[in-house]
Amino acid sequence: MKKFAYLLSVFLIFALPGSNAAAEDRTLTAEEIVDLLTGNTAVGTWIDHEYRQYFDKHGQTIYAQRGQRSSLGKWRVNRKHNHYESWWERVDWGAGFSIVQRDGVYYWVSSTGTTDPQAFEILEGSQLLFPE
């Protein structure tokens, strides 16, 4: 039932009645994920908090949340499943996220269905400081 609810939420987010929206959705390949993230910063709102996350070319990542201390982790791309994966001090490598692009907007899509797809944008370089 949980998996069905997740799939329904993905459908509702990405499908617009009376349109051909499904044709516009595109899941990035492993190589595209590497190109998108390497040396850049993802910016968005994760469930209920603003974040910025930088991905360096050596597999390290810094996750900054407004008003909180930053976290240092590791990132990689699972080429078999075309997933972004991360490792944090208190959390081992997770199941991963696909990245879906729709109308120029990127979405983190959980491979386990534990969260709804989360929109984000990419800024060039390291841009971890939040605007005032």
C-alpha positions as CSV (number, residue, x, y, z in Angstrom):
1,M,0.0,0.0,0.0
2,K,2.9,2.4,0.8
3,K,4.4,1.7,-2.6
4,F,1.1,2.4,-4.3
5,A,0.7,5.7,-2.4
6,Y,4.2,6.7,-3.5
7,L,3.6,5.9,-7.1
8,L,0.3,7.8,-7.0
9,S,2.1,10.9,-5.5
10,V,4.7,10.7,-8.3
11,F,2.0,10.5,-10.9
12,L,0.1,13.4,-9.4
13,I,3.2,15.6,-9.2
14,F,4.4,14.9,-12.8
15,A,1.1,14.4,-14.7
16,L,-1.1,17.3,-15.7
17,P,-4.6,16.3,-16.9
18,G,-5.2,16.8,-20.6
19,S,-1.5,17.3,-21.4
20,N,1.3,15.1,-22.7
21,A,3.4,15.9,-19.6
22,A,4.7,12.3,-19.3
23,A,6.6,12.8,-22.6
24,E,8.4,15.8,-21.0
25,D,9.7,13.9,-18.0
26,R,13.2,12.6,-18.4
27,T,15.3,10.6,-16.0
28,L,18.9,11.5,-16.1
29,T,21.6,8.8,-16.8
30,A,24.5,8.2,-14.5
31,E,26.8,10.3,-16.7
32,E,24.3,13.2,-16.8
33,I,24.0,13.1,-13.0
34,V,27.8,13.3,-12.7
35,D,27.9,16.2,-15.2
36,L,25.0,18.0,-13.4
37,L,26.3,17.7,-9.8
38,T,30.1,17.8,-10.1
39,G,31.5,21.1,-9.0
40,N,28.0,22.6,-8.5
41,T,25.5,23.4,-5.8
42,A,21.9,22.0,-5.5
43,V,19.4,24.5,-4.0
44,G,15.9,23.7,-2.8
45,T,13.6,23.0,0.0
46,W,13.7,19.5,1.4
47,I,10.3,18.7,2.9
48,D,10.2,21.8,5.2
49,H,13.7,23.4,5.2
50,E,15.9,25.3,2.8
51,Y,19.1,23.6,1.9
52,R,22.2,24.0,-0.3
53,Q,24.4,21.1,-1.2
54,Y,27.8,21.3,-2.9
55,F,29.3,18.3,-4.8
56,D,33.0,18.3,-5.3
57,K,34.8,16.3,-8.0
58,H,36.5,14.0,-5.5
59,G,33.2,12.6,-4.1
60,Q,32.8,14.9,-1.1
61,T,29.7,16.8,-0.4
62,I,28.7,19.6,2.0
63,Y,25.1,19.9,3.0
64,A,24.0,23.3,4.4
65,Q,20.6,24.0,6.0
66,R,19.5,27.5,6.9
67,G,20.2,28.1,10.6
68,Q,22.0,24.8,11.2
69,R,25.5,23.5,11.2
70,S,26.7,22.1,7.8
71,S,27.4,18.4,7.3
72,L,30.2,16.8,5.4
73,G,29.5,13.6,3.5
74,K,30.4,11.6,0.5
75,W,28.5,11.2,-2.8
76,R,28.7,8.9,-5.8
77,V,26.6,7.7,-8.7
78,N,25.3,4.2,-9.0
79,R,25.9,3.6,-12.8
80,K,23.8,0.4,-12.8
81,H,20.7,2.1,-11.5
82,N,21.3,5.7,-12.6
83,H,21.0,6.9,-9.0
84,Y,22.7,9.5,-6.9
85,E,23.8,8.1,-3.5
86,S,25.2,9.7,-0.4
87,W,26.9,8.7,2.8
88,W,26.8,10.7,6.0
89,E,28.5,10.2,9.4
90,R,25.4,8.6,11.0
91,V,23.9,7.1,7.9
92,D,25.5,4.6,5.6
93,W,25.1,4.7,1.8
94,G,21.5,5.1,1.1
95,A,19.3,3.4,-1.5
96,G,19.7,6.4,-3.8
97,F,17.7,8.9,-5.8
98,S,16.9,9.2,-9.5
99,I,17.0,12.7,-10.9
100,V,14.1,13.6,-13.1
101,Q,14.0,16.7,-15.3
102,R,10.6,18.2,-16.2
103,D,10.3,21.6,-17.9
104,G,13.7,22.7,-16.9
105,V,13.2,21.8,-13.2
106,Y,15.1,18.9,-11.5
107,Y,13.5,16.6,-8.9
108,W,15.1,14.2,-6.5
109,V,13.0,11.0,-6.7
110,S,13.6,8.5,-4.0
111,S,14.2,4.9,-5.1
112,T,12.4,3.6,-2.0
113,G,9.4,5.9,-2.1
114,T,10.2,7.3,1.4
115,T,9.7,10.9,0.3
116,D,7.8,12.7,-2.4
117,P,9.8,14.1,-5.3
118,Q,11.6,17.2,-4.2
119,A,12.3,20.0,-6.7
120,F,15.8,21.7,-6.9
121,E,17.9,23.9,-9.1
122,I,21.6,23.9,-9.8
123,L,23.9,26.8,-9.3
124,E,27.4,26.8,-10.8
125,G,30.3,26.3,-8.4
126,S,30.2,26.3,-4.6
127,Q,27.4,28.6,-3.4
128,L,26.7,27.4,0.1
129,L,25.9,30.8,1.6
130,F,22.2,31.6,2.0
131,P,21.1,35.1,0.8
132,E,20.1,37.5,3.6
